[in-house]
Protein backbone atom coordinates (compact mmCIF):
# COMPACT_ATOMS: atom_id res chain seq x y z
CA UNK A 1 0.00 0.00 0.00
CA UNK A 2 2.89 2.40 0.59
CA UNK A 3 3.80 2.44 -3.11
CA UNK A 4 0.21 3.24 -4.02
CA UNK A 5 0.23 6.25 -1.67
CA UNK A 6 3.49 7.62 -3.08
CA UNK A 7 2.54 7.02 -6.71
CA UNK A 8 -0.50 9.29 -6.53
CA UNK A 9 1.16 12.49 -5.33
CA UNK A 10 -0.21 15.56 -7.11
CA UNK A 11 2.21 16.87 -9.70
CA UNK A 12 2.21 20.46 -10.99
CA UNK A 13 0.63 20.95 -14.39
CA UNK A 14 2.58 22.11 -17.41
CA UNK A 15 1.26 25.65 -16.96
CA UNK A 16 2.34 25.71 -13.30
CA UNK A 17 5.82 24.46 -14.22
CA UNK A 18 6.14 27.15 -16.89
CA UNK A 19 5.01 29.83 -14.45
CA UNK A 20 7.47 28.66 -11.78
CA UNK A 21 10.32 28.58 -14.31
CA UNK A 22 9.45 32.08 -15.54
CA UNK A 23 9.40 33.43 -11.98
CA UNK A 24 12.79 31.85 -11.29
CA UNK A 25 14.24 33.20 -14.55
CA UNK A 26 13.05 36.77 -14.01
CA UNK A 27 14.01 36.66 -10.33
CA UNK A 28 17.56 35.67 -11.25
CA UNK A 29 17.65 38.18 -14.10
CA UNK A 30 16.64 41.09 -11.87
CA UNK A 31 19.02 39.97 -9.11
CA UNK A 32 21.87 39.92 -11.65
CA UNK A 33 20.83 43.29 -13.06
CA UNK A 34 20.73 44.79 -9.57
CA UNK A 35 24.18 43.38 -8.79
CA UNK A 36 25.63 44.85 -12.00
CA UNK A 37 24.11 48.27 -11.30
CA UNK A 38 25.49 48.31 -7.75
CA UNK A 39 28.97 47.28 -8.91
CA UNK A 40 28.99 49.92 -11.66
CA UNK A 41 27.82 52.61 -9.24
CA UNK A 42 30.54 51.62 -6.76
CA UNK A 43 33.23 51.70 -9.46
CA UNK A 44 31.99 55.07 -10.69
CA UNK A 45 32.11 56.42 -7.14
CA UNK A 46 35.59 55.09 -6.52
CA UNK A 47 37.01 56.50 -9.76
CA UNK A 48 35.27 59.83 -9.17
CA UNK A 49 36.74 60.05 -5.67
CA UNK A 50 40.24 59.13 -6.86
CA UNK A 51 40.12 61.67 -9.69
CA UNK A 52 38.92 64.34 -7.24
CA UNK A 53 41.75 63.56 -4.80
CA UNK A 54 44.36 63.48 -7.60
CA UNK A 55 43.32 66.92 -8.83
CA UNK A 56 43.98 68.17 -12.34
CA UNK A 57 46.56 66.05 -14.12
CA UNK A 58 48.70 67.33 -16.96
CA UNK A 59 48.63 70.73 -18.66
CORTATA-V942288 format. One record per backbone hydrogen bond with DSSP energy under -0.5 kcal/mol. CO is the residue of the C=O (numbers start at 1). NH is the residue of the N-H. If there is no record, write none. Layout:
# CORTATA-V942288
((CO,NH) (CO,NH))
This chain:
# CORTATA-V942288
((1,5) (2,6) (3,7) (4,8) (6,9) (13,17) (14,18) (15,19) (16,20) (17,21) (18,22) (19,23) (20,24) (21,25) (22,26) (23,27) (24,28) (25,29) (26,30) (27,31) (28,32) (29,33) (30,34) (31,35) (32,36) (33,37) (34,38) (35,39) (36,40) (37,41) (38,42) (39,43) (40,44) (41,45) (42,46) (43,47) (44,48) (45,49) (46,50) (47,51) (48,52) (49,53) (50,54) (51,55))
